[in-house]
């Protein structure tokens, strides 16, 4: 009321009456608030007519770059995600990466997107560790991509394309040594604003009779058809999001081929070789 009549807005960090007075972003504070709210608050927001809500056990937690694993895990459980320790650690690692780039904290949609993104990369063979892309009206779209392979060695390749995403995908193809067709590409904004998280989903189809041919018998038509592989990725940068999604799909393809070889369904080892930077082919899954 005072602010309304005087025209002077209260600063967000003003004690007791500020909008952020009962909000907590520090990991230590969040952990203490989840366990016992009286640890850091001598009064409740309800005692002065404010409502804080039921999320995060009513602890007023803002999920940002200073947040801890307990706060992230607590919110995920409230959203219905019961992750084991390894998956939680993987999601938390991605959370910290995104939180460093995004101001204002991550909301529930962001968290769910990270869980979806990470669930598709738990058995990743290749991982995006570096990426730089340039484009423009007068220049040629160029991308340099660095990937870490199943042997723990990082490899990088530069490529050009019709656009930055096309250049990135061509560079990834050269590193991993795959021959696939991009059948579907879709990107959505998880939330609003210039710092919104971009979520990308792609579907790839291996080239028939190529080194990563994935032809399977259709149970209804008894004809060979190519198996499709989808991948998803998310990031505040749309190019990085696109790269993560593409690598996720290729990881699924290579993992499927490894399982097929292990089951004895495909004994043609040469077809499962993955060439890297022009070197001798690396047989994925070989000891």
C-alpha positions, 0 to 999 in steps of 0.5 A: 500500500505504501508503495502504491501511494508513494509511487516508490517500488520496494527493492526485491532484496528488501528485508521482510517485504521484498519480493526475494526476502523469502527466496533461497538460491544458495545450495547450503541455504536450500538444503537447510530450508528443505530439512527445517525452514526455521534454520534460516528464517525467524519468521514465515512469509505467511505471518506477514500475509505472503504466500510462498506455495507448496513447491520445494516443500514450501521452502521458497527455493529458486533453482539457479547456478548456486543451487545444490543437488538436494534442491534439484532432486527434491523438485524432480521428485515433486514433479514425479521423477524418481531418479537413481543416483547416477541419473540424478548426477547426470541431470544435475551436471547438465542443470549446472551447465544450463544454469550458468548461461541462463539468468533468473533460474530454471523453471519446471519446464526446463527441468523436465526438458533436461530429464528428457534430454539426459535420459536419451544419453545415458549410454552415450558413445559419443559426446559433444565437447566443443562447438563453434559455428559461423554464418551470415548473409555474405559468408559460407556457414562453417562449423567446427565440432569436437566430439569425445569418442568411446575410447575417451579421445577427443576429435574435431572436424570443420565443415561447411553447409547450407546453414550452421546446423547443416555444417554441424551435422556434416562435421559430426558425420565425418567424425563418427563416420556414419551415412544417414539421412535426416528425416525429421528435424523439429525445435521448440522453445521450452519457455518464453524469453530470450534466454529460453531453453531450446529443445530439439528432436531429430529422426535419422535413417541409415543409408541402405547398404551403407556402413551403418545399414540397419535394415530389419524385416517388417513382420507384416510385409516380410520386406526389409525396411530401414530402422529409424532412430530419434534423438533429443537435445536441449540447450540455451544455444539452438546450434548446441541443442541441435548437435546434442539431438543429432549425436543422441540419435547416432548413439542410439544407432550405434548402440543398436548395432552393437547389441545386434552384433552381440546377439549374433544377428549380424556377423559382418564386422566390416559393416559395423566399423566406424571410420574416424578422421580418415584413420583405420575404422574403429569397430564399435564395441570391440575389445 
